[in-house]
Amino acid sequence: FLGEGEWKRKKHGPEYRRQWRKLHIDIDAKTLQIRAVQLTTNNVSDSQVLGDLLDQIPQDEQIDSVYTDGAYDTKQCRQV
């Protein structure tokens, strides 16, 4: 019998790495309406997406504040 690790190496090779997608969502906190969506691969950092999300919101709509998790706590995001 093969263990899980041995089976994975036999099936996918020793360099098998999982790939996944991340869905970034911008939600209006008052209305709970989805304002922006961005789908990325796992090799795109969360902080790279903030500008693209905010750009999806119409210019005439005011953004009072932005709440994120620690992955967005970067100099780049603070400048956006």
C-alpha positions in Angstrom: 0.0 0.0 0.0 1.1 3.5 -0.7 0.8 6.3 1.9 -0.7 9.6 0.9 2.7 11.2 0.3 4.0 8.3 -1.8 0.8 8.2 -3.8 1.0 12.0 -4.5 4.6 11.6 -5.7 3.7 8.7 -7.9 0.6 10.4 -9.3 1.9 14.0 -9.7 5.7 13.8 -9.5 8.0 15.1 -6.8 7.5 18.8 -7.8 3.7 18.8 -7.7 2.4 22.0 -6.2 -1.2 22.9 -5.7 -2.7 25.8 -7.7 -5.7 27.7 -6.5 -7.6 30.9 -7.2 -8.5 33.7 -4.8 -11.6 35.7 -5.1 -11.3 39.3 -3.8 -14.6 41.0 -3.1 -15.3 44.7 -2.2 -18.5 45.0 -0.3 -20.4 48.2 0.8 -20.6 47.8 4.6 -23.9 49.6 4.9 -25.8 48.0 2.0 -23.9 44.7 1.8 -23.9 45.2 -2.0 -20.9 43.8 -3.8 -19.1 46.7 -5.5 -16.1 45.0 -7.0 -14.7 41.5 -7.7 -11.2 40.3 -8.8 -10.2 36.7 -9.4 -6.5 36.0 -9.1 -4.1 33.0 -9.0 -2.4 31.9 -5.9 0.9 33.7 -6.9 -0.7 37.2 -6.8 -0.4 38.8 -3.4 -3.5 40.3 -1.9 -2.0 43.8 -1.7 -1.5 43.9 -5.5 -5.3 43.8 -6.0 -6.6 46.7 -3.9 -6.0 49.3 -6.6 -7.9 47.3 -9.2 -10.8 46.7 -6.8 -11.1 50.4 -6.0 -10.9 51.3 -9.7 -14.1 49.3 -10.3 -16.1 51.6 -8.1 -17.5 54.6 -10.1 -15.6 57.9 -9.6 -18.8 59.7 -8.5 -19.3 57.3 -5.5 -17.6 58.3 -2.3 -15.4 55.8 -0.4 -15.4 56.8 3.3 -13.0 54.0 4.5 -11.5 50.7 3.5 -11.3 47.7 5.9 -8.9 44.8 5.0 -7.0 42.0 6.7 -3.3 42.1 7.4 -2.4 40.9 3.9 -3.3 44.4 2.6 -1.2 46.2 5.3 1.5 47.4 2.9 3.0 50.7 1.9 1.5 50.2 -1.6 -2.0 49.8 -0.2 -1.8 52.7 2.1 -0.9 55.0 -0.8 -3.9 53.8 -2.8 
